[in-house]
Amino acid sequence: MLNRSHLHNYQELAVQHALENKQSGLFLDLGLGKTISTLTAINELIYERFEVEKVLIIAPKRVAEHVWINEISNWSHVKHLSISICIGTEKQRKAALRAKADIYCINRENVPWLIAHFRGEWPFDMLVIDELSSFKSPQSARFKALKTIRPQIKRIIGLTATPSPNGLLDLWSQLYLLDQGERLGKTITSYRQRYFNEGKKNGHIVYEYNLRKGEDDLLGKDIYQAEIYDKISDICISMKAEDWLELPERVDVDMKINLTAEQQQKYDEFEKEAVLALISEDEESQISAVNAAALTGKLLQYSNGAIYDANREVHEIHDAKLEALEEVMEAANGNPVLCFYNFKHDVTRIMKRLKAYKPHLLGGPSDIDKWNAGEFQLLLAHPASAGHGLNMQRGGNRLVWFGLPWSLELYQQAVARLDRQGQTQSVINTRIICAKTMDEDVLKGLDRKALGQEELMQAIKAKIKKYSL
């Protein structure tokens, strides 16, 4: 069993930062051990400094029910910490909250319920938000609920690898939960007015805000960006994996497949009709992000080989990616493969076509243990459900993308389930790409590390221009 002496230097730095700052943001890259660093700080605060009695951890559901309790069992210096998992029915959650424990874990969807349950009589003197970036929207119910109780919290730690996945505008609500508006302002409006200009808008409705451009400072950074970083630097630390970890080099394999001439013609016709329909709904200059995302989803479905109609009926179009996945499994020669999918019909089709490999859909925490024990030959997972915190590096080194997501954060988080500290082999990251389709636009964005709303809009505008000539 591991003990505190096994913590790396950068993890001890994170521990000390959390201990020295009652408001602490640990923006640590994937695989740098945010969980054990936080547990080490919690243990010292409870049992050595006597500053804390009860800790609440808010996390994605799978992380809340599996990761924290599993990490405690792996380290001798924190194994005595008691933990109560507050997940399930309302009756089960209430029972878990009544149990005597040091730490209480709840999923983020139940935050409004939790705060309403205690009605202002807040029993926790420390809060940990695992994946702080999931509170980036100030309009979300979870943020609004937590904001009301924030003054009663003595200590708070915010954990994330991606604090601003879609730009620095995302930082405001996360920092507000840490310092109640001390550094970036009491309102999102004041923050926008100081650092951003209005972008696309329709009348009085503004669809996007762009960071203001100013002169570069001595380090070559834009002065507005530099000012934001400087304001939060006393309570937030950021660490990149490439600066601290020595992992086996990851191998990215792009497996490009070509549709038949007939299939390609049908895809091109489908794309053209979908783009022209979008133009008829929105003026080209005012294409909404929602409609652009819907169009992208349709094209990515088609690339995968099946598509939903208006009644949610599935229409299968081609088997090109299924054939490619079969080749991947054959090449794996019995070694376990983690496969990420995009759509529910992907799962149905993979289950049917590759039944010889006994595909299993990732379910509860026990599936993570089974994967790490080598019990699955083909495990299917959606990047949104397996993209945060799960340690799966002991189960294998092969992962394959049946369909890529239009989210750099989801992609990076998902890859890091295998490509993380503790991995002893080079991760083989296979991306099945359908040539001359929307897949290639996604791949370009991933390679530029620029998949976001702006990249999405540019890709759709390029298609609009193509079919408007």
Secondary structure, 3 states (H helix, E strand, C coil): CECHHHCCHHHHHHHHHHHHCCEEEEEECCCCCHHHHHHHHHHHHHHCCCCCCCEEEEECHHHHHHHHHHHHHHECCCCCCCEEECCCCHHHHHHHHHCCCCEEEEEHHHHHHHHHHHCCCCCCCEEEEECHHHHCCCCCHHHHHHHHHHHHCCEEEEECCCCCCCCHHHHHHHHHHHHCCCCCCCCHHHHHHHHEEECCEECCEECCEEECCCCECCCCCEHHHHHHHHHHCCCEEEECHHHHCCCCCCEEEEEEECCCHHHHHHHHHHHHHHHHHHHHHCCHHHCCHHHHHHHHHHHHHHHHCEEECCCCCEEECCCHHHHHHHHHHHHHCCCCEEEECCCHHHHHHHHHHCHHHCCEECCCHHHHHHHHCCCCCEEEECCCCCCCCCCCCCCCCEEEECCCCCCHHHHHHHHCCCCCCCCCCCCEEEEEEECCCHHHHHHHHHHHCCCCHHHHHHHHHHHHHHHHC
